[in-house]
Amino acid sequence: MAVVANGEYKFPSRDRVENYYGHQLLFACWDHHMLMAAPFMLFGAPEQKLGDIIEQQLKPLMQPDPDFDKIDWDAIEWTKSGEPWTPDFNKTIKQNGLVHKEQFRFKTPGLSTLVPPQGE
């Protein structure tokens, strides 16, 4: 995310990828789920399979939501950089084109905890 400073920015950002010892941050946002009102922050190496990140980090964070057990994982609509995206869970974070501090979003059609269904 870009920083807008009122003056000259004379020092390096502390959240550069080099400061994470070969790992990177990813943000996942579950659209229309206000119980999870902010993106989930995930952490992994670029060579780690995206499926492992989903199984080991994202799913446990989502489990408290009452809709979790109703999710049809094959019907999820994914976006990255505002565009439709089809992740390959057998490929790595890098192979999926995800970079440090990138956010991807997903919708679970028909499920919208705490928010009445809207025209999806």
Helices and strands as residue ranges (DSSP letters): G 17-20, E 24-30, G 34-36, E 40-44, H 50-53, I 54-58, H 59-62, G 68-70, E 77-80, E 83-85, E 102-107
